[in-house]
């Protein structure tokens, strides 16, 4: 019994430190965010629409889920946080989205620690979880109004349960792996791939004769049953694998793009997709891993694979890593873009391999520099970890510049006060219209024409975003009409010609 308590204590103080660091990083970044990411409006609107559907006579929650482009997992979390915190305004729902993401980002230390603990030991699990929390890109995307925090929490839980399942052969862990994978699919469809690696490991064991056929098949079936608990009803409801734009466009690569992700690289108009993928995937992955962690992870795989080649848990992690990388390549080739946000699970797994190879680096340094050897390999490895944390933390704590988003918010609040309910707002960027309270549940429909008075929100630039905005060209044409008048601009203390955002008033002539 005392041994059990000793193990719990060993995990307990490590998790306490990790939670303290995670809370500090996320609380700081959330407090420094003036305007959450524009992509968060999509999830906030989804949450508002779900909440409204429970009292609506024209639309049920099932109708909302079927017609929405994204899975319902994260919007449901946003709705829950909004209700718990009493957030009811458009800005409040966006803040609720940010809080839901950040909370999941903090809880992420638990599965991240236990993946490394099961594979390499407690110290490696601690180091991997710590590294992931202080890397700039993961810290920022799990502190914004985005779905990455919840997705990573569920997907990494699936990986941790999968590692435990193939090492222990207990059915309960296969069920847990499937449940977590199915739940992560309700946030992002690629969550299903976390269930693939344990299945492949079990089937390979059956082929090699290390696992008997009946127990092996049973393990696969209970894992699939766990996935079906959450994923099955959603798939039946929508009648396909996913409604998510990226997933649909992967099947039809000529489909329109409605909005671009943050932290993305795009292929040039005449650039070969294969060449773009070969260049962009390693570049974006290295950025997501803050370069050093990515390099250490590659070294870790090369150094450690012989040592752990017979460990089925190691192969669950390695195969999931390979699936993530393959998905990024496929996305780059088919869509012509790659986002650092899509590399977050890969980055989390890279932290495991990078942390695992730190003792080997410490041993090498001790042999090359004899005085270092006197302080011990563990201390040297701890110093290396501390140096990596210190080098990454300033970049992680640097708030995102959101001056562009802030002027859109100011425009939305101004429109809420000055535009009559009957007036139309044409906003290609969707932010100002959201803050004006016009698109809480649905985007505006201008297909039937405009009323006598309309307001057009337009950035003061002639450049065209790489991700097309359907209303942008029309909005520019409206401002060139003779009845269009520039009525407001931001920032307010500069000449209109130098302002970042204009609001035009268009009055229809007889």
Buried (B, 14 or more C-beta within 10 A) or exposed (E): EEEEEEEEEBBEEBBEBBBEBBBBBBEBBBEEBEBBBBBBBBBBBBBBBBBBBEEBEEBEBEBBBEEBBBBBBBBBBBBEBBEEEEBEEBBBBBBBBBBBBBBBBBBBBBBBBBBBBBBBBBBBBBBBBBBBBBBBBBBBBBBBBBBBBBBBBBBBBBBBBBBBBBBEBEBEBBBBBBBBBBBBBBBBBBBBBBBBBBBBBBBBBBEEEEBEEEBBBBBBEBBBBBBBEBBEBBBEBBEEBBBBBBBBBBEEEEEEBBBBBBBBBBBEEEEEBEEBBBBBBBEBBBBBBBEBBBBBBBBBBEBBEEEBEEBBBBBBBBBBBBBBBEBBBEBBBBBBBBBBBBBBBBBBBBBBBBBBBBBBBBBEBBEEEEEBBEEEBEEBBBBBBEEBBEEBBEBBBEBBEBEBBBBBBBBBBBBBEBBEEEBBBBBBBBBBBBBBBBBBBEBBEBEEEBEEBBBBBBBBEEEEBBEBBEBBEEBBEBBEBEEBEBEBBBEEEEEEEEBBBBBBBBEEEE
